[in-house]
Amino acid sequence: MPATGYSQIRNWIAEPKPRARLPDKLGHSMDFDRQVIVVIAADSQTASTVARLLRVKGAPAVCWLVSERSDWDGRQMPLANALDAVVGAGFGTVISCIPGRLGYFEGESPENRHLLERRA
């Protein structure tokens, strides 16, 4: 899969056919465009710290999930609840805070936890 900008994930979510394949790819680490990845230090990879980082960047209280875990996929949730569930769970998930601009990616392993931010 070619490098993927966060805005392309937003487009995949909107298209039914590609959207159906997206959750299966999430667990195996998306090949994100390096320009959208913001590394989270290992000691900051907690739900509360990630929530604080996202809020500082403008995240609203409610977010959307795209996940390989079917009971999370397509759900809208309070950001804090979503992060409490997702961080450390090991299921490939994108938490979309500001579509195409700000989110969080959780892969199957700790080295696959990133903020996603399209900078102006």
Beta strands, then each sheet from edge to edge (+ up, - down):
strand 1: 37-39
strand 2: 62-67
strand 3: 76-78
strand 4: 93-98
strand 5: 102-106
strand 6: 113-117
sheet 1: 1+ 6- 5+ 4- 2+ 3-
end
